[in-house]
Amino acid sequence: MSLLHQTIQCPFCGHPMHLTVEVTDDDQEYTEDCSNCCNPIHVRVHKDEQHHSIQLFVDADDEQYY
C-alpha cells in the first residue's frame, strides 16, 4: 500500500485541490467535497499492474452514468 499525492482541479469551479489517495490493490471509488465550492467530486482510483501505473479519474458527481 502506498500514498499518491495529486493536485486536481475541481470540475465545478476550477479551483486546485490537493488529494492524498491511499493506493490499494482494489479499485476505489469515492466522493470528495471541493474545499472551495463544496460541490461533490467523484474520484476513481485504478491500479494498473500490467503497466505499473495508477490511474486517477475525476469528474463532477452529476456526470456519472449508471
Buried (B, 14 or more C-beta within 10 A) or exposed (E): EEEEEBEBEBBBEEEEBEBEBEBEEEEBEEEBEBEEEEBEBBBBBBBEEEEEEBEBEBEBBEEEEE
